[in-house]
């Protein structure tokens, strides 16, 4: 590290990891990134990938979308935008803006309660930012046999844990 400014030194591995992350729309985890880069960078370790993804998250160069399918997933696009996690195949996809706006508006309308009333004298929360992740079926899985109800129940149970 550069002691004067707290910046990391230039690294070919770091640049390759960030470039790959910013060039894909699949919202990968460390395993996927490692699998894609290990032939081009033979001395790359999975630990290096994990450390750099963590660094990118801390710097704001990448966004963590949380744990989906048992692995932390990342997005090279750092501007806030909603995602859908597929409960069947584990895909994590960007939600189209017009669909996202309608879903979010519907959620906001349902959740709106007048703050400062006799029933709730406290002021409402002050929201700094929002990270929206919907769960359901991606477009590919919607074209296949419908998901079994038990799977949806298991997905809900996993989310609660």
C-alpha positions in Angstrom: 0.0 0.0 0.0 1.1 3.6 -0.6 1.5 4.7 3.0 0.9 8.3 2.2 -2.6 8.0 0.6 -3.8 4.5 1.5 -4.1 3.5 -2.1 -3.2 0.1 -3.4 -0.3 -0.4 -5.8 -1.1 -1.2 -9.4 -1.6 -4.9 -9.9 -2.2 -6.8 -13.1 -4.3 -9.4 -11.2 -6.4 -6.6 -9.6 -7.0 -4.9 -13.0 -8.0 -8.2 -14.6 -10.5 -9.1 -11.9 -12.1 -5.6 -12.0 -12.2 -5.6 -15.8 -13.9 -9.0 -15.9 -16.4 -7.9 -13.2 -17.3 -4.8 -15.1 -17.6 -6.6 -18.4 -20.2 -9.1 -17.4 -23.9 -8.9 -16.5 -24.1 -12.2 -14.6 -23.2 -10.8 -11.2 -20.5 -13.3 -10.4 -19.0 -14.7 -7.2 -15.4 -15.3 -6.5 -15.4 -18.9 -7.8 -16.7 -17.8 -11.3 -14.2 -14.9 -11.5 -11.3 -17.3 -10.5 -12.5 -19.9 -13.0 -12.5 -17.4 -15.9 -9.1 -15.9 -15.1 -7.0 -18.8 -13.9 -5.9 -20.0 -17.4 -4.8 -16.5 -18.4 -3.2 -15.8 -15.0 -1.8 -19.2 -13.8 -0.5 -17.9 -10.5 -3.8 -16.4 -9.5 -5.2 -17.8 -6.3 -8.8 -17.9 -5.2 -7.8 -16.0 -2.1 -6.5 -13.2 -4.3 -9.8 -13.0 -6.0 -11.7 -12.9 -2.7 -9.4 -10.2 -1.3 -9.7 -8.0 -4.4 -13.5 -8.4 -4.5 -13.6 -7.3 -0.9 -11.3 -4.4 -1.7 -13.5 -3.3 -4.6 -16.6 -3.5 -2.3 -14.9 -1.3 0.3 -13.6 1.2 -2.3 -17.0 1.4 -4.0 -15.6 0.1 -7.3 -18.0 -2.8 -7.1 -21.2 -3.5 -5.3 -22.0 -6.6 -3.2 -25.4 -8.0 -3.9 -25.3 -10.2 -0.9 -25.2 -14.0 -0.7 -27.2 -15.7 -3.4 -27.0 -19.4 -3.9 -24.5 -19.7 -1.0 -22.0 -17.3 -2.5 -21.5 -13.5 -2.2 -22.2 -12.0 -5.6 -20.9 -8.8 -7.1 -21.9 -6.2 -9.6 -19.5 -4.0 -11.6 -22.2 -1.4 -11.9 -22.2 0.6 -8.7 -25.2 2.8 -9.4 -28.2 1.5 -7.4 -30.5 -0.7 -9.5 -32.8 -3.6 -8.6 -32.1 -7.2 -9.2 -34.0 -10.5 -9.3 -32.5 -13.7 -7.8 -33.9 -16.7 -9.5 -35.2 -19.2 -6.9 -34.7 -22.1 -9.4 -31.3 -21.7 -11.1 -29.6 -19.1 -8.9 -29.2 -16.5 -11.7 -29.0 -12.9 -10.5 -30.3 -10.5 -13.2 -30.8 -6.8 -13.5 -34.5 -5.9 -13.4 -35.7 -3.8 -16.4 -36.2 -0.2 -15.1 -39.9 0.1 -16.0 -40.7 -3.2 -14.3 -38.6 -2.3 -11.3 -40.3 1.1 -10.9 -43.8 -0.5 -11.0 -42.8 -3.1 -8.4 -41.1 -0.6 -6.1 -44.0 1.8 -6.3 -46.4 -1.0 -5.4 -44.2 -1.9 -2.4 -44.0 1.7 -1.3 -47.7 2.2 -1.5 -48.4 -0.9 0.5 -45.8 0.1 3.2 -46.8 3.7 3.6 -48.2 4.4 7.0 -48.7 8.0 8.1 -46.0 8.7 10.7 -46.7 10.9 13.6 -50.3 9.8 14.1 -51.9 8.8 17.4 -51.3 5.1 16.5 -47.6 5.8 15.7 -46.3 9.1 17.3 -42.7 8.5 16.1 -41.5 10.1 12.9 -40.9 7.7 10.0 -37.4 6.4 9.1 -34.9 8.6 7.2 -33.8 6.4 4.3 -30.3 7.0 3.0 -30.2 4.5 0.2 -32.1 1.4 -1.0 -30.8 -2.0 -2.2 -33.6 -3.9 -3.8 -33.4 -7.7 -4.5 -36.5 -9.5 -5.6 -36.8 -13.3 -5.6 -38.7 -15.2 -8.3 -38.0 -16.9 -11.6 -35.7 -15.5 -14.2 -37.0 -15.3 -17.8 -35.3 -18.6 -18.8 -36.8 -20.5 -15.9 -40.3 -19.0 -16.5 -40.3 -20.8 -19.8 -39.7 -24.2 -18.1 -42.0 -26.3 -15.9 -43.4 -24.2 -13.0 -41.4 -24.3 -9.7 -42.8 -26.7 -7.0 -44.4 -25.0 -4.1 -42.1 -26.8 -1.7 -39.1 -25.1 -3.4 -40.6 -21.7 -2.9 -41.2 -22.5 0.8 -37.5 -23.6 1.1 -36.3 -20.4 -0.6 -38.4 -18.3 1.9 -37.0 -20.3 4.8 -33.4 -19.7 3.6 -34.0 -16.0 3.4 -35.2 -15.9 7.0 -32.0 -17.5 8.3 
